[in-house]
Structure formats: C-alpha cells, structure tokens
Amino acid sequence: MLQVQFIRDNKEAVIAGLAKRNVDAKDLVEQVILLDEERRALQTKLDNTLAESNAMSKEIGNLYKSGKATEANQLKEKTSALKEDSKILSEDLSATAEKLQNVLYQLPNVPHESVPAGKSEEDNEEIFSEGDIPKLYDGAQPHWELAKKYDIIDFELGTKISGAGFPVYKGKGARLQRALIAYFLDKNTAAGYTEYQLPHLVNEASCYGTGQLPDKEGQMYHDAQDDLYLIPTAEVPGTNIFRDVLLNENELPIGITGYTPCFRREAGSYGAHVRGLNRLHQFDKVEIIRVEHPDNSYKAFEGMIAHVKDILRELKLPYRILKLCGGDTGFPAAITYDFEVFSTAQDRWLEVSSVSNFETYQANRLKLRFKNSNGKNELAHTLNGSSLALPRILAGILENYQTINGIEIPEALVPYTSFSLIS
C-alpha cells in the first residue's frame, strides 16, 4: 500500500507512474488527499475536545476541593457534552480512516523508474538469454504425450478425482517431482535462506497484507465457513510471518524459503496454450522471500536473479529473462523480472519464475518496520521469487531431455532421483 505522505508529497509523480500501468489514478489520488485532510481535521478536533475535557475534569476536582460544588456541577454538565462530542468525533474519524484505507487498497504500487510503459506481456523487454536450444529427434512429443507414454503423469485421473488442472504424478514422475522440490530447497538453504514449512490456508488479513486482496478476489479458492483462503503462493504465508513486527536494523537482511502446493482458480483459462502442465489449479512451488533494508533491496534483487540463473544453468535448460512492462507487473510489485524456459517440443517459452521487489508497498500493509540507526521506525522492503515453480520446469525437462531411448534426467537431479533415465 502506498504511504499517504508519499502520495501527498509526490502527487503528480504517482499519477504519472501509475499511468505506466495504464491506470488513470487521478481521481483516486485526489480522494486520498481529500480523505486524509478530512481525517487530519477530525483528529485535531478530537484531540482538542479531549484536551478540553481533561482540563475541565481537573478543574472540577479542584473546585470540589475548594468547596465550590455548585460551580463544579455546572462544569460537569459541560464535560458530559464534550464526552458526547468526542464520541461522535471518534466514530467519524474511524469511518473516514476506513474510507481512506479502502481507497488506498485500490491503488497499485508505483513502478520503479526503470520499468517500461506497456499494456501487456507483448510489451515486456527481453534483457538476457542463455543456453542452447536442443535439436530433438524426429517425432519428439510435448510433455502431455510423454507423460502418457511413460505413465508418469495422469491428467485424466486427476480430472476424475478433482477436475481439470489437478494432475496425478505417478512412479518416476512423482519421484522426479519430489527430487526437484528437494533440489530447490537445498540450493536455497545453501545460499543462506532459512527453510520454513508454512500453512496452506491463510486468513483474510494475510491476503490483504501481501496484496492478493482486494486485487485477486475471485482468483483464490475461499472457504466461506472459516473465512480462510487456499494460498496462491508461499509468498502469502511466508511474508506474513513479519506482519505487525518491529525488527532491529541488525536483524536485516532476512531470507526464508519454503515449499508449498499452490492453488489458483485461473478463471477463464482455456485453450492449447494451457494444456498439460502449462497452467494448473494446483501445483508445487518453492519460494524465496527477503526482508531488506531499503538501501540494500535492489542489490538483494540482483542477487535473487543471479541465484535463479544459477539453478537454471545447473539444470542446463535454455532460458531468458524478461523485464515486465507496467501493464504486466503485478499489483503490489515495483519491478518484476520473469524467467522463461524454452520448450522445444512446444516451440514456445514457458514462465518458470517471477522475481519481484515490492519496496515498501507490502511492508506498509503489513506494518513491517525496523528501528534504524537513528532510533526511528522505518518501513522495510520485501522481495520474493519463485525458486522455482515446478510444473513448467518439469515440462521443460521432459520435452528438452527426451531422446529416442527415453527421457534423460539432468545431472544435477540424479543424486535426488536415484535414476538417470525414464524409459
């Protein structure tokens, strides 16, 4: 959530920055400023009323001590009226603060100055690519055909049990899935991230804290009876560890990692481009999350990008990095780089990771602060990235490593699978 003072001090810059997202924020920004002025005026009135009431209460005590009961009783009537005024002012203040909060929730983060303007993924900028695209044998197949051929993923069984988008992994397919999770976690912990096992359901406050609500309302699975949401990513429970937390500056930076299943309704998704593992309602992902000092967050951002690069190099998958344009950048993010692996059998790029810096946007919602060297409370910066999302990585491995004799396993994964070929 954007800070009100930042909006007041940088009104035109906020409007211009959000225009990169194709958001006309002028009316919302004006509402924020007007509601904040109203809130401040009510707070001043309330403070003055309470101060006057407190002063009268002291005077009443002194009058009683001096034997001036009549004068004291007259003042008591005035304090009763002031208490009623303060109650009304307090209610008005709460209502105005709630209105202000609801308007702020509608404003996405202002993109970093380096983020290009653009409307959709077609306007994203490729900034890096690495790895050779393999030449496959004649008759090479996409992963959904390979899954059936080698009996390692059963999409039809998943549809029977749950519905489309809930695959069942079998035999070596399940073992390869487990191997990827263990490999990613080991890579992350070796890089200094502390592993967490996190809840798979979260409350509404957690969804507001990281920016899934109100932006993604309807995209998450929701249990209305208990008012809990199935997580769309480990970012939500992981980042909410730090909700309402005041850290000491020497505790920064903090890095955590965790494996969770992820659940997304993906309403309206259909067609060949979402076939097989390309888009699922339930999938596995390993996440990395950082809490950083504002002065260090972009250095940490580059470090996270280098970390994901290292994993993809070890897996020997051809990949590229895209800097997302304003129109394709997620609601709470200031900047996002997407990693895509090339699927040779499908002849298309598949997104496997997003690495984002949210700057103070999530921290402001979370009330995540640290005490700086001057003894003042300051908002931290939060970052997160997929390290990595499994379905499309698995699709990339199955398709790019297929041979006439079977599917070879990347060398880095063999110690985790205990086999080097699916045949």
KEVOZA-791186 format. One record per residue (C-alpha): residue number from 0; x, y, z. Coordinates in pm, whole numbers. Layout:
N
ATOM | i | east | north | up
ATOM | NUM | X | Y | Z
...
***
This chain:
423
ATOM | i | east | north | up
ATOM | 0 | 0 | 0 | 0
ATOM | 1 | 130 | 343 | -90
ATOM | 2 | 201 | 575 | 201
ATOM | 3 | -33 | 872 | 229
ATOM | 4 | 250 | 1116 | 290
ATOM | 5 | 431 | 985 | -20
ATOM | 6 | 116 | 1045 | -226
ATOM | 7 | 74 | 1397 | -82
ATOM | 8 | 439 | 1487 | -149
ATOM | 9 | 457 | 1325 | -495
ATOM | 10 | 106 | 1359 | -633
ATOM | 11 | 198 | 1416 | -999
ATOM | 12 | 476 | 1154 | -993
ATOM | 13 | 236 | 894 | -853
ATOM | 14 | -21 | 968 | -1123
ATOM | 15 | 248 | 955 | -1394
ATOM | 16 | 399 | 635 | -1251
ATOM | 17 | 65 | 455 | -1240
ATOM | 18 | -2 | 565 | -1597
ATOM | 19 | 276 | 317 | -1690
ATOM | 20 | 33 | 52 | -1572
ATOM | 21 | -243 | 206 | -1786
ATOM | 22 | -414 | 317 | -1465
ATOM | 23 | -575 | 660 | -1457
ATOM | 24 | -520 | 725 | -1087
ATOM | 25 | -601 | 1095 | -1076
ATOM | 26 | -944 | 1058 | -911
ATOM | 27 | -820 | 802 | -657
ATOM | 28 | -519 | 1016 | -569
ATOM | 29 | -744 | 1318 | -519
ATOM | 30 | -973 | 1109 | -297
ATOM | 31 | -675 | 1002 | -86
ATOM | 32 | -564 | 1361 | -33
ATOM | 33 | -917 | 1487 | 48
ATOM | 34 | -992 | 1199 | 285
ATOM | 35 | -656 | 1247 | 454
ATOM | 36 | -730 | 1617 | 504
ATOM | 37 | -1070 | 1525 | 649
ATOM | 38 | -908 | 1264 | 874
ATOM | 39 | -650 | 1515 | 998
ATOM | 40 | -915 | 1779 | 1069
ATOM | 41 | -1126 | 1527 | 1265
ATOM | 42 | -819 | 1410 | 1457
ATOM | 43 | -737 | 1770 | 1551
ATOM | 44 | -1095 | 1835 | 1665
ATOM | 45 | -1098 | 1514 | 1866
ATOM | 46 | -762 | 1590 | 2028
ATOM | 47 | -876 | 1942 | 2119
ATOM | 48 | -1208 | 1816 | 2257
ATOM | 49 | -1037 | 1550 | 2469
ATOM | 50 | -782 | 1804 | 2593
ATOM | 51 | -1058 | 2046 | 2690
ATOM | 52 | -1248 | 1766 | 2864
ATOM | 53 | -939 | 1657 | 3058
ATOM | 54 | -866 | 2016 | 3163
ATOM | 55 | -1223 | 2061 | 3285
ATOM | 56 | -1206 | 1734 | 3480
ATOM | 57 | -900 | 1863 | 3666
ATOM | 58 | -1072 | 2195 | 3730
ATOM | 59 | -1380 | 2013 | 3864
ATOM | 60 | -1160 | 1825 | 4109
ATOM | 61 | -1001 | 2149 | 4229
ATOM | 62 | -1342 | 2316 | 4267
ATOM | 63 | -1472 | 2032 | 4483
ATOM | 64 | -1161 | 2053 | 4698
ATOM | 65 | -1222 | 2428 | 4738
ATOM | 66 | -1583 | 2369 | 4843
ATOM | 67 | -1725 | 2516 | 4522
ATOM | 68 | -1965 | 2230 | 4447
ATOM | 69 | -2214 | 2444 | 4250
ATOM | 70 | -1951 | 2561 | 4003
ATOM | 71 | -1812 | 2208 | 3983
ATOM | 72 | -2154 | 2064 | 3895
ATOM | 73 | -2202 | 2325 | 3624
ATOM | 74 | -1873 | 2223 | 3467
ATOM | 75 | -1970 | 1855 | 3490
ATOM | 76 | -2260 | 1926 | 3255
ATOM | 77 | -2016 | 2076 | 3006
ATOM | 78 | -1782 | 1775 | 3031
ATOM | 79 | -2078 | 1544 | 2961
ATOM | 80 | -2145 | 1737 | 2641
ATOM | 81 | -1775 | 1722 | 2549
ATOM | 82 | -1769 | 1346 | 2604
ATOM | 83 | -2065 | 1307 | 2369
ATOM | 84 | -1890 | 1528 | 2112
ATOM | 85 | -1571 | 1323 | 2142
ATOM | 86 | -1767 | 1000 | 2091
ATOM | 87 | -1923 | 1135 | 1770
ATOM | 88 | -1586 | 1268 | 1650
ATOM | 89 | -1420 | 933 | 1724
ATOM | 90 | -1684 | 749 | 1522
ATOM | 91 | -1648 | 995 | 1233
ATOM | 92 | -1270 | 960 | 1248
ATOM | 93 | -1289 | 579 | 1234
ATOM | 94 | -1531 | 592 | 939
ATOM | 95 | -1309 | 837 | 748
ATOM | 96 | -994 | 633 | 819
ATOM | 97 | -1170 | 322 | 688
ATOM | 98 | -1276 | 506 | 371
ATOM | 99 | -917 | 624 | 323
ATOM | 100 | -784 | 271 | 373
ATOM | 101 | -1028 | 130 | 117
ATOM | 102 | -921 | 387 | -144
ATOM | 103 | -553 | 315 | -76
ATOM | 104 | -622 | -57 | -129
ATOM | 105 | -734 | 26 | -484
ATOM | 106 | -401 | 188 | -578
ATOM | 107 | -131 | -47 | -709
ATOM | 108 | 237 | 10 | -643
ATOM | 109 | 418 | 279 | -841
ATOM | 110 | 655 | 105 | -1085
ATOM | 111 | 1028 | 155 | -1047
ATOM | 112 | 1163 | 422 | -1281
ATOM | 113 | 1333 | 155 | -1495
ATOM | 114 | 1006 | -28 | -1568
ATOM | 115 | 895 | 35 | -1927
ATOM | 116 | 544 | 151 | -2006
ATOM | 117 | 329 | -107 | -2180
ATOM | 118 | -11 | -270 | -2190
ATOM | 119 | 52 | -644 | -2186
ATOM | 120 | 313 | -922 | -2197
ATOM | 121 | 382 | -830 | -2559
ATOM | 122 | 547 | -510 | -2433
ATOM | 123 | 787 | -685 | -2193
ATOM | 124 | 1160 | -642 | -2261
ATOM | 125 | 1395 | -938 | -2301
ATOM | 126 | 1712 | -842 | -2115
ATOM | 127 | 1907 | -1169 | -2104
ATOM | 128 | 1912 | -1517 | -2254
ATOM | 129 | 2138 | -1817 | -2209
ATOM | 130 | 2163 | -2181 | -2313
ATOM | 131 | 2138 | -2369 | -2638
ATOM | 132 | 1801 | -2489 | -2761
ATOM | 133 | 1840 | -2865 | -2816
ATOM | 134 | 1770 | -3028 | -3151
ATOM | 135 | 1525 | -3309 | -3089
ATOM | 136 | 1483 | -3631 | -3283
ATOM | 137 | 1208 | -3665 | -3543
ATOM | 138 | 884 | -3747 | -3370
ATOM | 139 | 963 | -3561 | -3047
ATOM | 140 | 649 | -3503 | -2840
ATOM | 141 | 508 | -3242 | -2599
ATOM | 142 | 514 | -3332 | -2232
ATOM | 143 | 149 | -3439 | -2207
ATOM | 144 | 213 | -3710 | -2467
ATOM | 145 | 538 | -3812 | -2295
ATOM | 146 | 355 | -3830 | -1962
ATOM | 147 | 110 | -4079 | -2110
ATOM | 148 | 377 | -4274 | -2299
ATOM | 149 | 592 | -4333 | -1989
ATOM | 150 | 298 | -4344 | -1743
ATOM | 151 | 441 | -4073 | -1514
ATOM | 152 | 157 | -3815 | -1503
ATOM | 153 | -212 | -3898 | -1533
ATOM | 154 | -418 | -3595 | -1631
ATOM | 155 | -739 | -3791 | -1685
ATOM | 156 | -721 | -3949 | -1339
ATOM | 157 | -677 | -3603 | -1187
ATOM | 158 | -985 | -3485 | -1377
ATOM | 159 | -1181 | -3783 | -1242
ATOM | 160 | -1077 | -3717 | -882
ATOM | 161 | -1096 | -3336 | -879
ATOM | 162 | -1136 | -3175 | -1220
ATOM | 163 | -917 | -3033 | -1493
ATOM | 164 | -594 | -2878 | -1369
ATOM | 165 | -524 | -3132 | -1092
ATOM | 166 | -273 | -3384 | -1233
ATOM | 167 | -172 | -3707 | -1059
ATOM | 168 | 204 | -3778 | -1062
ATOM | 169 | 299 | -4147 | -1068
ATOM | 170 | 610 | -4361 | -1026
ATOM | 171 | 916 | -4188 | -1165
ATOM | 172 | 708 | -3879 | -1234
ATOM | 173 | 629 | -3845 | -863
ATOM | 174 | 991 | -3918 | -774
ATOM | 175 | 1115 | -3653 | -1018
ATOM | 176 | 869 | -3403 | -871
ATOM | 177 | 994 | -3477 | -518
ATOM | 178 | 1355 | -3458 | -639
ATOM | 179 | 1300 | -3110 | -783
ATOM | 180 | 1150 | -2986 | -456
ATOM | 181 | 1442 | -3121 | -251
ATOM | 182 | 1697 | -2987 | -500
ATOM | 183 | 1546 | -2636 | -499
ATOM | 184 | 1528 | -2627 | -119
ATOM | 185 | 1888 | -2745 | -89
ATOM | 186 | 2005 | -2479 | -334
ATOM | 187 | 1816 | -2212 | -142
ATOM | 188 | 1936 | -2313 | 204
ATOM | 189 | 2293 | -2335 | 73
ATOM | 190 | 2251 | -1973 | -39
ATOM | 191 | 2161 | -1868 | 316
ATOM | 192 | 1781 | -1893 | 316
ATOM | 193 | 1618 | -2047 | 623
ATOM | 194 | 1367 | -2321 | 538
ATOM | 195 | 1010 | -2291 | 670
ATOM | 196 | 715 | -2525 | 649
ATOM | 197 | 420 | -2293 | 603
ATOM | 198 | 39 | -2314 | 633
ATOM | 199 | -153 | -2379 | 314
ATOM | 200 | -457 | -2179 | 427
ATOM | 201 | -441 | -1818 | 540
ATOM | 202 | -680 | -1563 | 684
ATOM | 203 | -811 | -1250 | 514
ATOM | 204 | -561 | -1023 | 692
ATOM | 205 | -273 | -1221 | 537
ATOM | 206 | -420 | -1180 | 188
ATOM | 207 | -457 | -805 | 239
ATOM | 208 | -104 | -790 | 382
ATOM | 209 | 68 | -911 | 65
ATOM | 210 | -176 | -753 | -181
ATOM | 211 | -377 | -1054 | -303
ATOM | 212 | -689 | -882 | -169
ATOM | 213 | -875 | -696 | -292
ATOM | 214 | -692 | -725 | -628
ATOM | 215 | -722 | -1104 | -674
ATOM | 216 | -1068 | -1152 | -526
ATOM | 217 | -1228 | -1439 | -715
ATOM | 218 | -894 | -1584 | -826
ATOM | 219 | -834 | -1764 | -494
ATOM | 220 | -1015 | -2064 | -350
ATOM | 221 | -1209 | -1947 | -44
ATOM | 222 | -1363 | -2143 | 243
ATOM | 223 | -1652 | -1917 | 341
ATOM | 224 | -1736 | -2108 | 658
ATOM | 225 | -1399 | -2047 | 823
ATOM | 226 | -1312 | -1743 | 608
ATOM | 227 | -979 | -1894 | 503
ATOM | 228 | -809 | -1885 | 164
ATOM | 229 | -602 | -2157 | -4
ATOM | 230 | -267 | -1996 | -79
ATOM | 231 | -186 | -1896 | -439
ATOM | 232 | 185 | -1889 | -346
ATOM | 233 | 409 | -1937 | -42
ATOM | 234 | 473 | -1563 | -62
ATOM | 235 | 149 | -1507 | 131
ATOM | 236 | 214 | -1709 | 450
ATOM | 237 | 590 | -1652 | 429
ATOM | 238 | 576 | -1273 | 412
ATOM | 239 | 301 | -1258 | 675
ATOM | 240 | 542 | -1407 | 927
ATOM | 241 | 655 | -1045 | 959
ATOM | 242 | 312 | -879 | 985
ATOM | 243 | 298 | -632 | 1277
ATOM | 244 | 667 | -694 | 1352
ATOM | 245 | 923 | -432 | 1456
ATOM | 246 | 1276 | -553 | 1377
ATOM | 247 | 1610 | -419 | 1484
ATOM | 248 | 1826 | -296 | 1198
ATOM | 249 | 2093 | -555 | 1280
ATOM | 250 | 1839 | -834 | 1214
ATOM | 251 | 1834 | -741 | 845
ATOM | 252 | 1855 | -895 | 596
ATOM | 253 | 1622 | -1191 | 648
ATOM | 254 | 1583 | -1465 | 387
ATOM | 255 | 1343 | -1757 | 406
ATOM | 256 | 1246 | -2035 | 168
ATOM | 257 | 961 | -2281 | 167
ATOM | 258 | 791 | -2544 | -41
ATOM | 259 | 412 | -2540 | -68
ATOM | 260 | 143 | -2653 | -303
ATOM | 261 | -26 | -2352 | -462
ATOM | 262 | -392 | -2316 | -556
ATOM | 263 | -529 | -2085 | -824
ATOM | 264 | -874 | -2078 | -977
ATOM | 265 | -735 | -1942 | -1307
ATOM | 266 | -1089 | -1848 | -1409
ATOM | 267 | -1131 | -1814 | -1783
ATOM | 268 | -812 | -2005 | -1875
ATOM | 269 | -856 | -2246 | -2163
ATOM | 270 | -705 | -2345 | -2497
ATOM | 271 | -395 | -2525 | -2624
ATOM | 272 | -158 | -2282 | -2451
ATOM | 273 | -274 | -2410 | -2110
ATOM | 274 | -264 | -2780 | -2196
ATOM | 275 | -90 | -3034 | -1972
ATOM | 276 | 130 | -2874 | -1708
ATOM | 277 | 124 | -2530 | -1868
ATOM | 278 | -146 | -2399 | -1633
ATOM | 279 | -289 | -2579 | -1331
ATOM | 280 | -528 | -2519 | -1044
ATOM | 281 | -292 | -2699 | -804
ATOM | 282 | 85 | -2704 | -845
ATOM | 283 | 403 | -2716 | -638
ATOM | 284 | 643 | -2428 | -595
ATOM | 285 | 949 | -2341 | -389
ATOM | 286 | 968 | -1974 | -294
ATOM | 287 | 1238 | -1740 | -168
ATOM | 288 | 1143 | -1432 | 36
ATOM | 289 | 1359 | -1149 | 162
ATOM | 290 | 1312 | -865 | 410
ATOM | 291 | 1571 | -597 | 340
ATOM | 292 | 1692 | -254 | 444
ATOM | 293 | 1567 | -7 | 179
ATOM | 294 | 1928 | 86 | 96
ATOM | 295 | 2011 | -275 | 9
ATOM | 296 | 1696 | -411 | -154
ATOM | 297 | 1799 | -364 | -517
ATOM | 298 | 2135 | -530 | -453
ATOM | 299 | 1937 | -818 | -299
ATOM | 300 | 1707 | -817 | -603
ATOM | 301 | 2005 | -867 | -833
ATOM | 302 | 2129 | -1143 | -602
ATOM | 303 | 1798 | -1326 | -628
ATOM | 304 | 1811 | -1304 | -1007
ATOM | 305 | 2166 | -1444 | -1006
ATOM | 306 | 2051 | -1727 | -776
ATOM | 307 | 1770 | -1836 | -1012
ATOM | 308 | 2012 | -1812 | -1307
ATOM | 309 | 2248 | -2050 | -1126
ATOM | 310 | 1974 | -2310 | -1079
ATOM | 311 | 1868 | -2299 | -1445
ATOM | 312 | 2232 | -2326 | -1553
ATOM | 313 | 2274 | -2639 | -1340
ATOM | 314 | 1962 | -2789 | -1494
ATOM | 315 | 2102 | -2695 | -1837
ATOM | 316 | 1775 | -2553 | -1961
ATOM | 317 | 1772 | -2271 | -2219
ATOM | 318 | 1613 | -1966 | -2059
ATOM | 319 | 1558 | -1595 | -2096
ATOM | 320 | 1479 | -1308 | -1858
ATOM | 321 | 1208 | -1051 | -1924
ATOM | 322 | 1166 | -716 | -1752
ATOM | 323 | 791 | -681 | -1721
ATOM | 324 | 628 | -364 | -1852
ATOM | 325 | 398 | -157 | -1633
ATOM | 326 | 83 | -319 | -1769
ATOM | 327 | 207 | -672 | -1691
ATOM | 328 | 364 | -602 | -1350
ATOM | 329 | 173 | -747 | -1056
ATOM | 330 | -43 | -514 | -844
ATOM | 331 | 192 | -486 | -539
ATOM | 332 | 527 | -506 | -722
ATOM | 333 | 754 | -213 | -806
ATOM | 334 | 954 | -424 | -1052
ATOM | 335 | 941 | -785 | -1173
ATOM | 336 | 1172 | -1000 | -1381
ATOM | 337 | 1025 | -1317 | -1528
ATOM | 338 | 1234 | -1623 | -1615
ATOM | 339 | 1114 | -1834 | -1906
ATOM | 340 | 1240 | -2175 | -2017
ATOM | 341 | 1219 | -2271 | -2383
ATOM | 342 | 1002 | -2574 | -2452
ATOM | 343 | 1149 | -2724 | -2766
ATOM | 344 | 864 | -2969 | -2827
ATOM | 345 | 602 | -2693 | -2796
ATOM | 346 | 823 | -2431 | -2965
ATOM | 347 | 735 | -2170 | -2702
ATOM | 348 | 863 | -2005 | -2389
ATOM | 349 | 722 | -2113 | -2050
ATOM | 350 | 736 | -1888 | -1744
ATOM | 351 | 905 | -2068 | -1454
ATOM | 352 | 988 | -1786 | -1211
ATOM | 353 | 898 | -1430 | -1119
ATOM | 354 | 1135 | -1227 | -902
ATOM | 355 | 988 | -904 | -760
ATOM | 356 | 1083 | -613 | -538
ATOM | 357 | 779 | -465 | -362
ATOM | 358 | 980 | -188 | -192
ATOM | 359 | 763 | -59 | 99
ATOM | 360 | 426 | -147 | -56
ATOM | 361 | 372 | -477 | 127
ATOM | 362 | 555 | -357 | 438
ATOM | 363 | 314 | -65 | 473
ATOM | 364 | 16 | -302 | 458
ATOM | 365 | 187 | -545 | 695
ATOM | 366 | 314 | -276 | 934
ATOM | 367 | 657 | -439 | 893
ATOM | 368 | 914 | -195 | 1031
ATOM | 369 | 1264 | -185 | 1168
ATOM | 370 | 1432 | 53 | 1412
ATOM | 371 | 1703 | 235 | 1218
ATOM | 372 | 2038 | 364 | 1346
ATOM | 373 | 1872 | 691 | 1450
ATOM | 374 | 1624 | 504 | 1669
ATOM | 375 | 1331 | 579 | 1434
ATOM | 376 | 1088 | 321 | 1298
ATOM | 377 | 1119 | 275 | 922
ATOM | 378 | 936 | 52 | 673
ATOM | 379 | 1141 | -240 | 542
ATOM | 380 | 1147 | -359 | 180
ATOM | 381 | 1010 | -703 | 86
ATOM | 382 | 1108 | -918 | -211
ATOM | 383 | 1013 | -1263 | -332
ATOM | 384 | 1079 | -1502 | -616
ATOM | 385 | 994 | -1848 | -744
ATOM | 386 | 1289 | -2075 | -697
ATOM | 387 | 1128 | -2246 | -873
ATOM | 388 | 773 | -2327 | -990
ATOM | 389 | 765 | -2697 | -1073
ATOM | 390 | 508 | -2764 | -1348
ATOM | 391 | 675 | -2581 | -1635
ATOM | 392 | 1024 | -2675 | -1517
ATOM | 393 | 909 | -3036 | -1527
ATOM | 394 | 754 | -2979 | -1870
ATOM | 395 | 1082 | -2826 | -1991
ATOM | 396 | 1286 | -3119 | -1861
ATOM | 397 | 1054 | -3381 | -2013
ATOM | 398 | 1049 | -3211 | -2351
ATOM | 399 | 1409 | -3088 | -2381
ATOM | 400 | 1570 | -3403 | -2237
ATOM | 401 | 1367 | -3655 | -2440
ATOM | 402 | 1557 | -3898 | -2660
ATOM | 403 | 1459 | -4199 | -2869
ATOM | 404 | 1550 | -4420 | -2573
ATOM | 405 | 1362 | -4224 | -2307
ATOM | 406 | 1384 | -3907 | -2101
ATOM | 407 | 1724 | -3833 | -1957
ATOM | 408 | 1746 | -3674 | -1611
ATOM | 409 | 1956 | -3358 | -1565
ATOM | 410 | 2284 | -3448 | -1399
ATOM | 411 | 2216 | -3218 | -1102
ATOM | 412 | 1899 | -3413 | -1019
ATOM | 413 | 2033 | -3772 | -1042
ATOM | 414 | 2150 | -3776 | -677
ATOM | 415 | 1789 | -3691 | -580
ATOM | 416 | 1607 | -3928 | -820
ATOM | 417 | 1849 | -4226 | -798
ATOM | 418 | 1781 | -4288 | -1166
ATOM | 419 | 1914 | -4119 | -1480
ATOM | 420 | 1651 | -4223 | -1736
ATOM | 421 | 1275 | -4251 | -1762
ATOM | 422 | 1201 | -4524 | -2015
***
